[in-house]
Amino acid sequence: MSKRLLCFGIGWLAFTFSVLAQTSVLDQKVSLHKDNATLQEVLTELTRAYTLTFSYSNDLVPLQQKVSVQAEQKPLRQVLDEVLRGTGTRYSLIGNQIILQPIRKEVSRKEKERFTMSGHVRDAASGENLAGATVSVGTAGTATNAYGFYSLSVSVGTVQLQVRYLGYEPLALQILSISQDTSLTLQLQPLSNEIQEVSVVAEKVTDLQQANRLTMHGSEVKQLPRLMGEADAIKAIQLMPGVQAGLEGSSDLVVRGGSPDQNLILLDGVPVYNVSHLLGLFSVFNPDAIKTVDLIKGGFPAPYGGRLSSVVDVQLKEGNNQAFSGEGAIGLISSKLLLEGPIKNEKTSFLIAARRTYFDLLAGAVAAMSGETISNYNFYDLNAKINHTFSPTDRLYLSLYAGQDKFSDKQEYQNLSLKEEENFSMRWGNSTSSLRWNHTFGPRLFSNLTLTHTRYGFSQRSEARQQENNQSLYRSTDYSSSIKDWGAKADFDFLLNPRHSIRFGASYTNHRFRPESVTLQADTLTLTTDSFSRIRAQEFYTYAEDRIQLSERLQANIGLHLSGFDVNGKFYSSLQPRLGLGYTSATGISLRASYATMAQYLHLVSNTSTGTPTDIWVPATDKVKPQRSWQATLGAAAVLAQQWELTSDLYYKEMQDVAEFREGANFINDFMSAGPEANFANFVSPPYETRLVSGKGWSYGSEWMLRKRTGKTTGWLGYTLAWSWRQMDSINLGQKYPYTYDSRHSISFVANHQFTEKLSIGGSWQYHTGFVTTLPAASYKAYNEVHYNDGASWSTIGNVDYLGERNNYRMPAYHRLDLSLTHTKKKKWGERSWNISIYNAYNRKNPFFLRLSRPYPANAVGNDSRQLYQVSLFPVLPSFSYGFKF
């Protein structure tokens, strides 16, 4: 395997460089004939003829100096060398911009003196802080942190400041006579063209800190086609290279060969343990309340830990502190409403958003008309947020979330002598809260202190009553599982000097697990177990990271993440180095490499192949070790034709002590099928650790993404080539086997086009090689045990399946086309919109699972061949929704 991986890596590098080598703006051929023209005229002609972008200061570049040039189909770099010769001006390429600057000269001691400029970048219309905005002075720059704060070292004197954020008008400021540390709030105006807001927000490819991070606006999420009228952030992430969706309709994220539990999903900095509504069809994130969604797949920054595969960081809007506003929508199965605005003045703002389905109301109406009992289901979400600015250096945020799913079913049967009634109910949900205090100690030190609480709980109850003549029978089963966390963390950003930007902090979490609590009741007999259902654990981490600017083109991130976990007297610790290196060539191509180790002290164990509420979270113990991994990545990126960004990544990841339930480890079913003489204690006494198996996994592959972020048409094309393997001692005879979600090729194509101010369309097409499953490799006949009755005995011959290797069959390929059409119209009171979406437009019958027909009895006459059947979930599903803003 190592030889194949080495050849694959070399091939990837060769192909990547062959593609990117031709992408530099400076390599394009230009023709220019000017005699004794001003430098300004030459730059204007190049901009007009070849759609180039020049960035310079009128005071620093001699625009009126006369130059001459005669060039016919020469590389742009040669033409610029000739034009700028003798002007005292040099050029450099950053992204797709050609930066013109004076040639450096020796500066006096006073001119070498530097000061710090700091503050926040905000939306001028709503007052929202803008995370990830680029603030630069010449070729030096920084990106705002998660709270919109920036800190930048500048030279004494006049400063040419530039601020950029996709979807907003660029801001250019000339600040005279910088002679001391300066605090400045920068406000950006949203572009009037709504097309710009609906774009993937990605940082410059030259920024190493953002190299492995992909950010999306909530408005971009809402432009994608909708399932049953509901836009969804998790479904949008599933369209990215390197991310699989699990089985159709689920909210699982399978990132770079990892399992669904290996993703750290945060809502305003608080972990969310189950993100599914309606068994995965929707996620718990209300798209109207989302400000940004960040996805990190590799090169993890030092502040993040606790999971192996990815980080999904969802930040909610803060609330408009300039004016009261609202928006909402009415769809086929749910409706939602969001309200936000200032409280008394601009210092305090609020946001409240609610969403609820009306499945139960529709089912109740149908049941009343038909006279039949129909299953009942509903879910709701509630987000609330309030923030208050005490001073320019202090701001307080309170964020709350609550959501729950409820399902119930009732079946009745009655005749003259018998009456039976069966009831089943299930509910699951999350609640989170966070209290954050932002404090700026000075122009170079920013702090954030957060108190957090999160809870996930699941419960299930089934009961049956039977009455026949004068006798009655009753039995019930109650099953529940939950996890509850209380935590505190502190994060600091410190600008040491122009070359060193340091982040450091610490966190503590108190976990309370109740993995399984079961009560079985039959008439007067009650059996209850929670002998292993209450576990307390303590988790902590501390980290430090230094972002070093080694040169104008070379930067590095060096970090350490130290974590610990204490449970039942057992203590685990992990020291995790995080390394990153980025280089930007003169041609605009950026290269990056990273290495990160991770540790995960929690396991999500399941009896099923799909993510359901019955999956339970359990901690590492003295018998179940923490999961650990390391991942190395190589990446390259370049800007093509001004508006297109091409990125490519090669990765390799190894995982240790990956755990899951052993096959058939469902003790409730085991007990029910064991007969009336079985001892219940024998099934529930063993801890869950005895029903788990663990082993190792590894994955590797390459990801490509071509993305357009501006203009009337936006979107991306992604491709992933990947392998994912598992190996466990008690599965597949200890031999390696492909992971359940192993998929060799994945393609995603997403496009949005704005025809007019009122009309827009969107579409997405995705394809991936089918997942793997286990089917019998052979079938043979065997004698069953001898049966005795009234002195007679006999035996039967049955068919037995031999499964062979684990995951030995690959299912058919999955592909699907989704479409959407949105019509928006301005009204006196605000804006209204109609959205029509079609899920699975060409009605592809994608495999949900496969099953074999039952074998014929041994003594049956006829064809004994068995048939393989495919079960599909969703046909073509049209939907519509009505939205409004005021």
Residue, then its C-alpha position, 0 to 999 in steps of 0.5 A: m500500500s505504501k508504494r501505491l500511496l507514494c506513486f499516487g502522491i507523486g502523480w497528484l503533485a505532478f498533475t497539480f503543478s501542470v494544471l496550476a503552472q499555466t494559471s498565473v495572471l502574469d503569464q498571459k500574453v498581451s499586446l500593447h503599443k504606447d509611445n510617450a504615454t503616461l503610466q496611468e494611460v498604460l495601466t488603464e489600457l491594460t485593465r480595459a483590454y485584459t480585465l486586470t486588477f491593479s492596486y496602488s496608491n496615487d501618492l506613491v506611484p508616479l502615474q503621470q510619468k511618461v513611458s513607452v512600450q512596444a509589445e506583441q503577444k508577450p507575457l504580462r510580466q515582461v511588459l510590466d518589467e519594461v513599463l515600470r523600468g525607471t519609475g522607481t516602482r515594483y509589482s507583486l501578485i496577491g491572489n488576482q490583484i497586481i500590487l504596485q509599490p515604490i521600490r524599498k529604500e533605506v528608512s530612517r530610525k523614526e520611520k522604522e517605528r511601528f504602532t498597532m491599529s486595532g478594532h472591529v469590522r462591522d456591517a454598516a446596515s445591521g451592526e453585525n461583526l464580520a468574521g474573516a474580513t481582510v484588513s491590509v496595509g500594502t502587502a501586510g494584512t490580517a483577517t478578523n477573528a470570530y468576533g470581527f476583531y483585528s489587530l495590525s502593526v503599521s509604520v509611523g506616518t500615512v497609512q493606506l488601509q484596505v478592507r475586503y469582505l465578499g458581498y460587501e463594498p471594498l473600503a479604502l482609507q487613507i489615515l494621516s499621521i499615525s503616531q500612536d496606537t489607534s483603535l478604529t471601527l471599520q464599517l462595510q456597506p453590503l453590496s446593493n446587488e444581491i448576487q454578491e451576497v449569495s456566494v461562498v465566502a472563502e479567504k484569499v488563497t494566500d492566507l494560511q490561517q484560512a487555507n483549510r477553512l470553507t465559510m458559507h453565509g446563511s443566505e448562500v445556504k438558502q439559495l440551494p434547492r430545498l427538500m420539502g421547502e426547507a433549506d439546510a446547512i448540513k445538506a449544503i456541507q454535504l456537497m463539498p469535496g471530501v464530504q459524504a452524506g451517509l445514506e440518502g436523507s441523513s444529516d450524517l457527515v462522513v469527512r475524509g473517511g471518518s465516521p459520523d461521530q468524528n465531527l465537532i459540530l458547534l453552535d455559537g461555540v457549544p457542541v451539539y450532539n445530535v443535529s437531526h430532525l425527522l431522522g436526518l431529513f433536516s438539521v437543527f440549524n434554522p437557516d434564517a438565523i445562521k450568519t456563517v458556517d465554517l467547515i475545517k477538514g484538515g490542518f486543524p488550528a490549535p484551539y480545536g480538538g475533541r474530534l478526529s475528522s472535521v469541525v463544523d462551526v455554526q455562528l448565529k446572527e447577533g441581532n440587528n442593532q440599527a433597526f427592527s426587522g423580521e423574516g419568515a417562511i411558510g412551507l409544505i411541512s413547516s413554518k418559521l419566523l425570525l425577529e431582530g432589532p435594537i433594544k432602546n439604543e444601539k448598544t443592545s440588540f436581540l434575535i429570536a427565531a422559531r420553527r415548527t412542523y405541522f405534521d401532527l396537525l395535518a395527521g390529526a385532521v386526516a385521522a378525524m376525517s377518515g376515522e382511522t388512527i395515524s402516526n403523529y410526528n412534529f419537531y420544533d426549534l427555538n433560537a434566542k440571542i441577546n448582546h449588549t455593548f458596555s463599552p468599546t472594550d466590553r461586549l456580552y452575548l447570551s445565546l440559547y437554543a432548544g429543539q425536540d422531535k416527538f413521534s407517537d403511534k397507536q394501534e388498536y384491535q377489537n372483536l367480541s371477546l378480545k381488545e388489544e392496544e399498542n402505544f409507541s412513543m419516542r422523543w429526542g432533542n438538544s438544548t444549548s446555552s452560552l454566555r460570552w464576554n468579549h474584552t479588549f485589554g489593549p490594541r494587541l490583546f483580545s479575550n473571549l470568556t465563555l460559559t457553556h451548557t449542552r444537553y442531548g436526550f433520547s427516550q422511547r416507550s412502548e406499551a401493550r394492553q390486552q383484555e380477553n374476557n375477564q383477564s387482562l395483560y400489560r407490558s411496557t418497555d422504557y429506554s432512555s439515554s442522555i449526555k449533559d455538559w457544563g463548561a467554561k473556556a477562555d481564548f486570547d488573541f495577541l499580536l506580539n509583533p508584525r511577524h508573530s500573532i499568537r492565540f492561546g487559551a484553555s477549556y474545562t468540561n464536566h460531562r454527565f453520561r447516562p448511556e442506557s436506562v431500561t425498565l421492563q414491566a409486565d403486570t406486577l413485575t418491574l425490572t429496572t437497570d441503571s447499574f452502568s447508566r450514570i458516569r461522570a467525566q472531566e475533560f480539559y484542554t489548553y493550547a497555544e499557536d503562533r502564526i509566523q510571517l517568515s517572509e513576504r511569501l512564506q508563513a507558518n503556523i506552529g501550535l500545541h493542543l494538550s488535552g486530558f480526560d478523567v473518568n472512573g479513576k482512569f486518566y488519559s492525556s494527549l499532546q497534539p502538535r499542529l503544524g502548517l506551512g504556506y508559500t505564495s509564489a510570485t505568480g500567485i500560486s499558493l502551496r500549503a502543507s499541514y500536519a495535525t494529531m487529534a484525540q477523541y474521548l467520546h464514542l457514538v455507538s449504534n446498532t444500525s447502519t444509519g444515524t438515528p436517535t437510538d445511537i448513544w454517546v459513551p465515554a472512553t473508559d479503562k476498557v474502551k480507549p480514546q480514539r486518536s488520529w493523525q492527518a497530513t495534507l498537501g494543498a495548492a490553489a490559484v486564481l483563474a481568469q480573475q473570477w475562478e478559484l481552483t484548489s486541490d488537496l492531497y491527504y492521508k489520515e490514520m485512526q486508532d481505537v475506533a469503536e462500534f457495537r459488536e454485531g448483534a449486540n442488542f441486549i433488549n432484543d436478545f432478552m425478548s427472544a431468549g424465552p420466559e426462563a431467561n434471567f434479565a440480569n444476565f443481559v443488562s449487568p455487563p457494561y456497554e464496554t463488553r459489547l464494543v469492538s475497536g480497531k484502526g482505520w485509515s483513509y487517503g485521497s485527493e480533492w479538487m474544487l473549482r469555484k466562482r464567487t462573483g457575478k451573476t452566476t456563482g457555484w462550484l464543481g468538486y471532485t474527490l478520489a478517496w479510499s477508506w479502510r477499517q481493521m478490527d480483530s473480531i470482524n472479518l477475521g482480523q483482515k482489513y475491509p472497506y469502510t461502510y461509506d467507502s466511495r471511490h469517486s464523488i462529483s458535485f456541481v452547484a450553480n446559481h444564476q440571477f436572471t433579473e433582480k426578481l428571478s433566480i434559479g439554482g441547481s445541484w447535481q451529485y454523484h458518488t460511487g456506491f457504498v459497500t455492504t455485506l451479502p452472502a457469498a454462498s449458501y449451504k444446507a444444514y440439519n436443524e436440531v431434532h424436534y420431539n413431540d408425543g414420543a415422535s422425533w424429526s429433524t429438518i434441513g435448512n439453508v444457511d448463508y455464509l457471509g464471507e468477507r465484510n462489506n464484500y459487495r458495492m451497491p449501485a452508484y448514487h446520483r441526483l439532480d435538484l432544482s430550484l426557482t425563486h421569484t422575489k418582489k419588493k413590497k411597500w412593507g418589505e419583500r416577498s418571495w416564492n420558491i419552487s424546488i424539485y428534489n431528485a428531478y429525474n426520479r433516480k431510484n438510488p439505493f437505500f439498502l439491499r436485501l436478498s429474497r428468502p431461500y426456498p425450503a430444502n424440500a421445495v420444488g422449483n427454481d432455488s435461485r435467490q433475488l437481490y432487491q434494492v430498496s429506494l427512499f425518495p422519488v421525485l419530490p416537488s415542494f414550494s414555500y412562501g417567504f417574506k422580509f420586513 
